[in-house]
Amino acid sequence: MAIEKRDLKPRIATEIHAGKAALLSGEHAAEIRELLEQRGVLVFPQVNFSDEEQIAFTQTLGNLAPEMAGENIYKVTLDTRANERADYLKGSMYWHIDGTMNEVPILASILSAKVLSPEGGQTEFCNTYAAYDDLPDAEKQAYDKLMVMHSAWNSLFYYDPEPRLEMLQGMMAIGDNELPLVWKHRSGRKSLVIGCTAYDVIGKSRKESAELLVKLRQWATQPQFVYRHEWTVGDTVIWDNTGTMHRAIPYDPGCGRMLHRTKLEGEEAFA
């Protein structure tokens, strides 16, 4: 049977309806992969995957990427009782791309909603392919060869302007990475590589760098490029980490909000 598709916005996000058994069989995997690259975000409303089913579904789409401690499922929550490294997720409230410290970032993330917050907690995505495509030609030419420094420690200042030295040093130990401002994909498409880990445009002053990075973030997160997902328990959402940015809308850390994440191993280096 064919899957049912409905575009949620013209430039980003498609809702998909298909039976759980069909999704787990992998019969739609090639079409889902193609849609993911073209649409950036795929929503599977109330598919109600168990952890084992989410892992199996992820594996139909590519190689499952283990989490930092080797686990296959990561608990996305700000509750430190459920995730001892939850404080690190405070940076997820700001626009970012996962894996900017790696030469090969993850291909995609898959999130399933288990417990929701009474207020906030939505997830927003922006299409960085479409944002690049709509830039004036003169700006495309100016940006195509620029390189930008990224670091995890830069994102720390978004949520903790006066961090403890030990916290800053711990984040700095993760390292820095010089990446192209414009990712030239193997497909021939181009996307912007920006977000809260970006802090220094090579060859520009600190002031010029900040101005350009804020300008591009503001451009890429205009309404026509953005989809906000209002979670329902049982929803599963996949996003193309190589062609979107995302962020969570702030919520009460003590509310118990819980999403479970799996990841697809990266297949293409920043270039």
C-alpha positions in Angstrom: 0.0 0.0 0.0 1.2 3.5 -0.7 1.8 5.9 2.1 -0.4 8.9 2.6 1.4 12.2 2.5 0.4 15.8 3.3 2.7 18.8 3.1 2.4 20.8 6.3 4.0 24.0 4.8 5.1 24.8 1.3 8.9 24.9 2.0 9.2 22.3 4.9 7.6 19.3 6.6 5.4 16.5 5.4 3.0 14.4 7.5 3.0 10.7 6.7 0.4 8.1 7.5 1.3 4.4 7.1 0.7 1.3 9.1 3.2 0.5 11.8 3.9 -3.0 10.3 4.6 -1.5 6.9 7.0 1.1 8.4 8.8 -1.6 10.4 9.1 -3.8 7.3 11.1 -1.2 5.5 9.0 -1.3 2.4 8.6 2.5 2.4 12.2 3.2 3.5 13.5 4.4 0.1 10.6 6.8 -0.3 10.9 8.0 3.2 14.6 8.7 2.7 13.9 10.7 -0.5 11.1 12.7 1.2 13.3 13.4 4.2 16.0 15.0 2.0 13.4 17.0 0.0 11.1 18.1 2.8 13.5 18.3 5.8 11.0 17.1 8.4 8.7 14.1 8.4 5.9 13.7 10.9 4.3 10.3 11.8 1.3 11.2 14.0 0.6 8.9 16.9 2.4 5.9 15.4 3.2 4.9 19.0 6.5 3.2 18.6 7.9 1.3 21.5 11.7 1.7 22.0 12.4 -1.6 20.3 10.1 -0.6 17.3 11.8 2.9 17.1 15.2 1.2 16.9 14.0 -1.2 14.2 12.3 1.6 12.2 15.6 3.6 12.4 17.5 0.7 11.1 15.3 0.4 8.0 16.5 3.9 7.0 20.2 3.5 7.5 22.8 2.6 10.1 21.8 3.4 13.6 24.2 5.7 15.4 24.8 4.9 19.1 24.6 7.7 21.7 27.6 8.9 23.6 27.5 6.2 26.3 26.8 3.5 23.6 23.1 3.3 24.2 20.6 3.2 21.2 17.9 5.3 22.9 18.6 8.7 24.4 16.2 10.3 26.8 15.6 13.9 25.8 14.5 15.6 29.0 15.7 18.4 31.3 15.0 16.2 34.4 18.4 15.3 35.8 16.8 12.4 37.6 16.1 10.7 34.3 19.2 12.0 32.4 22.2 12.9 34.5 23.5 14.9 31.6 20.3 16.8 31.1 21.9 20.2 31.8 23.8 19.9 28.5 20.4 19.9 26.7 19.7 23.5 27.7 21.5 24.5 24.5 18.8 22.7 22.6 16.5 25.7 23.2 18.5 27.7 20.6 18.8 27.1 16.9 21.4 24.6 16.1 22.6 21.7 13.9 23.6 18.5 15.7 27.2 17.4 15.3 29.1 20.5 14.3 32.0 19.2 16.3 32.3 16.3 13.9 33.5 16.1 10.3 30.6 13.8 9.5 27.5 14.9 11.4 24.6 12.5 11.9 22.2 12.2 9.0 19.0 12.5 10.9 17.4 12.2 14.3 14.1 10.4 15.1 12.2 11.6 18.2 9.2 9.9 19.7 7.0 11.7 22.3 6.4 9.8 25.6 5.4 12.6 28.1 4.6 16.2 27.2 4.9 19.5 29.1 1.8 21.4 30.0 3.3 24.5 28.4 6.0 25.0 25.8 8.1 22.0 24.7 7.2 22.3 21.0 10.0 21.7 18.5 10.8 24.1 15.7 12.7 23.3 12.5 14.0 25.5 9.7 15.0 24.5 6.2 18.5 25.6 5.6 18.4 24.4 2.0 15.5 26.7 1.2 17.0 29.5 3.2 20.2 29.4 1.0 18.2 29.0 -2.2 16.3 32.2 -1.5 19.3 34.4 -0.8 20.2 37.0 -3.4 22.8 35.8 -5.9 25.3 38.4 -4.8 25.1 37.1 -1.2 25.4 33.5 -2.3 28.6 34.4 -4.1 29.9 36.3 -1.1 29.2 33.4 1.3 30.1 30.4 -0.7 33.8 30.4 0.3 33.5 31.6 3.8 34.6 29.4 6.7 33.2 29.6 10.3 34.5 28.4 13.6 32.1 26.3 15.7 32.3 25.1 19.3 30.1 23.6 22.0 31.4 26.2 24.4 29.9 29.0 22.4 26.4 27.6 22.9 27.0 27.6 26.7 26.8 31.4 26.7 23.3 31.3 25.2 21.8 29.8 28.4 24.5 30.6 31.0 26.1 34.0 30.4 28.2 33.7 33.5 29.3 30.1 33.6 31.5 28.5 36.2 35.1 28.2 35.0 34.9 24.4 35.4 31.8 24.2 33.2 33.4 26.4 30.5 36.6 24.4 30.5 34.7 21.2 30.3 32.8 22.5 27.2 36.0 23.8 25.7 37.6 20.4 26.0 35.1 19.2 23.4 37.1 21.3 20.9 36.4 23.7 18.0 35.7 22.9 14.4 36.2 25.0 11.3 33.3 24.5 8.8 32.1 26.0 5.6 29.4 28.6 6.0 27.7 27.0 2.9 27.6 23.2 2.7 28.1 22.0 -0.8 26.3 18.6 -0.7 27.1 15.6 -3.0 23.6 16.1 -4.5 24.6 19.5 -5.8 22.3 21.3 -3.3 23.7 23.8 -0.9 22.6 24.7 2.7 23.7 27.1 5.4 25.7 25.8 8.4 24.9 28.2 11.2 23.4 28.1 14.7 24.4 28.7 18.3 27.7 26.8 17.9 28.9 29.3 15.2 31.0 32.2 16.6 33.8 33.4 14.3 33.8 33.9 10.5 37.4 33.5 9.4 38.9 36.7 8.1 36.2 39.0 9.7 36.3 40.9 12.9 34.4 39.8 16.0 31.8 42.5 15.3 31.5 41.6 11.6 31.2 37.9 12.4 28.4 38.4 15.0 26.5 40.7 12.6 26.7 38.2 9.7 25.8 35.1 11.8 22.8 36.9 13.4 21.7 38.2 10.0 21.8 34.6 8.5 20.0 33.1 11.5 17.3 35.7 11.3 17.0 35.1 7.5 16.9 31.3 7.8 14.3 31.3 10.6 11.7 33.4 8.8 8.2 31.9 8.9 8.3 30.5 5.3 11.2 28.3 6.2 10.0 27.2 9.7 7.7 24.4 10.9 6.7 24.2 14.6 5.6 20.7 15.7 2.9 20.6 18.4 3.6 17.2 20.0 1.0 14.6 20.8 2.0 11.6 22.8 2.9 8.8 20.4 4.1 11.1 17.6 7.4 10.3 15.9 9.3 13.0 14.0 12.3 12.7 11.8 14.4 15.6 10.6 17.3 15.8 8.1 20.1 17.1 10.3 22.2 18.0 7.2 19.6 20.4 5.8 17.7 21.8 8.8 18.3 23.6 12.1 16.1 22.9 15.1 15.3 24.1 18.6 13.0 23.2 21.5 10.6 25.8 22.9 11.4 26.4 26.6 9.5 24.4 29.1 9.5 23.7 32.9 12.5 21.3 33.6 10.5 19.7 36.4 7.4 18.9 34.3 8.6 15.4 33.3 8.6 16.0 29.5 10.2 13.0 27.9 11.1 12.2 24.3 13.1 9.3 23.1 15.7 9.7 20.4 17.5 7.5 17.9 19.9 8.7 15.3 21.0 7.8 11.8 24.7 7.6 11.2 26.2 10.3 9.0 26.9 9.6 5.4 28.5 12.8 4.2 31.1 15.2 5.6 30.8 18.9 5.8 32.2 20.3 2.5 
